[in-house]
Amino acid sequence: MLSRIGPEDHLKKHGIKTVVHSPGVGSNLEALGAIVKLLRYLLSKRSLFSPIMPYGASDLDISKPEDVPDIQTKLIPVSGIDGPSEATSGVCTFMVCLHRPKSVGSVRLASADSCERPNVHLNFFDMPEDIQVLREGIKLKLLLVERIKAQGYPITDLYLPVSDTDEDIDAYIRKQGRTTFHYACTCRMAPLEEDEVVDDELMVWGVDGLRVADTCVFPGIIAGHMMGLPV
């Protein structure tokens, strides 16, 4: 938008003369949100990644719509909680990431000063469906932890929902929800008549020789790690 390409009314508000009116620039922001659960553990010779959930080959066929993943669980060997934790030994974080969010945000200029941070409205959890998916992800994560404990790991819960009721899990999601810094779709690839920003060769509509090549051109967020495609 500082290059004078974007929604004309918004650019005019900041005293920027529009070169190309492109309403889609900065809109349709989709981002991966995550919920964390902190555990204290003691190291042993056994692997935390031993099989703990049964699955078959048919469960891995993502050509089936019902098999396309909507969550990702990450095991991170550091604290994912803001501020100090109560752990006195090793900690790890189970992170549940929402891979197919329905909520959509936006990016807008705060001013015409390129050194000023833009206004980024992630709009997490605007759609109830996102809370529902994360709720089920939290329940799965709690089940995983219990099965890991059953294998003999000395794990202590540090931060988790007050109870396993939907209300307490939803409150935990809203309190602990955070970004994973994976953003997409603010300069989407689509036909010009749909008010989108780039064509199928990633060239910006209405501008000669300008191409955008990162995750912001995605027509929609993918159910996977977004950094893999642009890299």
N, C-alpha and C positions, 0 to 999 in steps of 0.2 A: 504493500500500500504506500510506503514511502517512495516507491518508484513511480508513483502516480497511476498505478493500475489497481482498481478496486471499485467498491461501491461509491458512486459519485457523491451522493449526499453525505456520506461519512467523511470522504476526503475533503469536501468543501467545508465541513464543520471545523477542520483543523487547518484551513487556509492552504490546502494543497490542490493545485490545478490538475484536473483529471486528464490523463492521456488516453486511457482506455477504461470505459465504464464496464466493470466486470463484477456483477453483484455477488458471484460465488466466492470471491477471494475472502478468506477469513471466516467463512461460514461452514456449517456442517462438521465442526470439530468433533472427532471421535477419539477417545483415549481409553487405554487400558487402566482400569482401577484395580485396587488390590486391598485385601484384608489380611492382617497378620495375626499370628498366635505365637507367643514366645514361650519357649521351653528351656529348662535347665537339664543338662544331661551329663553323664559320665561316660567317657570313651571305653569301648571294649573292642575285642577282636572281631566281633560280628558286624556285618554290614547293615546299615539302616535301610539299604535299598533291596533287601531280600524280598521275594514275592510275598505280599501280604493281602492282595486282593485277587480273587480268581477272575480270569477273563479268557475268552476264546478268540480265534481268528476273526470270527464274524463281527466282534466288537471293534475291530481295528479297520474296518472297511469304511473309509470316509466318503465313498461314493454314495452311501446311504445318508440321507439328510439327518436321520436320528443319531448317526455316529459322528457328525461334525462336532468337535469339542466346543463347549461354551465356557469352560473354566480350565485353568491350568494351576496345578499345585507345585510350588517350588519349596525346596528345603534349603535354607540359607544359613551358613555357619556363623552368623553374627546377629546381634539384636536388631530387629526391625521396628522397635518402639522408639518414639521420640523421647529424648532425655535419658537419664540413667535408669538402669533396671535393678531389680532386687537380687540378681544372680550373683553368687559368690564363686561359681565355677563356670564351666563352659556353657554357652547358650546357643540355641539355634532357633530359627524362625520358620514356621510353616506359613507360606504366603499363598493365598487363593486369589488368582487373577481372573477378572471377568473378560472373556475374549470376544464376546459378541454383544457389546452394549447397545441398548436401544436409545439411551439418552444422548442428546447431541448438544454441543456447546458452540462457542465462537471465539474468534480472536479479533480484537479491534485496537486501533491506535489510541494511546493515551494523549498523545500530542504529536506535533510534527518534528519533535526532537528525536533523532535516531538513537540517542543515548538513554532515553526514557523507556522503561519496560512497558510492553503493550498490556492491554487489559485482556486477560485470558479467562474466559468463563467456561470451566470444564463441565459444569452442570451435571455433576455426578448424581446418580440416583433420582433423576427427575422422573424417569419412567418406573412404575412399580415392578415391571418385569425384571429389571436389573437387581432389585433387592431380592426377589424370589430366587433367582439363579444363584446369587451369592449366599443366600441362606442355605440352599441345598449344598453348596460348596463347603460351607462351614461345617455342616453336619457330616459330610464325607470326611473332612479333615479331622474332626473329632473321632470318627470311627477309625481312621488310619492310626491316630495316636494311640488309641486303646489297643489296637492290634499289635503295634510296635511294643507297647508295654507288656503285652501278653507273651512276647518273645523273650522277655527277661531284661529289657533295657531299663535302667534306673532313671526314668524321666520324671520330672516334676513340672506341673503346669505353673506358669507365672502370670500370663495374661490371656484370658479367654472369656467367653460370655458368662454371665452370672449363672445361667442355667441353660438347658437345651430347649427351652420354649421358643416359639417363633418370635415372640415379643422381645425377649432378652437378646436373641441372636440379631434381630433387626436393629436394636439399640446399639449393640456392639459394632455392627457394620457401619452405622452412621458415625459412631465415635472414632473408630479406628481406620475408616476408609481413607485411602491415599492414592496418589498417582504413581505410576511406574515409569513416567517420563517417556512413554511411547505414544506419540500423537500422530494423527492422520486425517486426511480427507478435506483439508481447508482450501485446496486448489484442485478440485476433483476433475478427473478425466471423463468427459461426456460431450455429446453434441452441443454446439453453441446455442441452439434454440432452447436448451434446458438450463441456460444461464450458468453453465459450468466454465472452467478456466482453461484447461488444456485439451488438445486433441489426442488421437490414439498414437501419436508420435511424440507426445509430451510437449508439443509446441503451444505457447500461449496464444489463445485466440485473439486476433486483432493486432499482434505484435510480430514483426519479422525478426527471425533469428534468436528468439528468446525461448529457452526450454527450461522446464522445471523437472528435476529428477530426484525426488525423495518421496517419503511416505505420504506427503500431503496430496499427491495426485491420485491416491487410491479412491476408486468410486465408493468403496465401503471398506470398513475395517476387516482384516482377515482373521481367521480363527487360528492364529499361530504367532510366532515371534516375528514382529514386523521388521526388525532390523535386517533380517536375512535377505529380503528382496532387494533393497537399494544397495546393499553392500555387494 
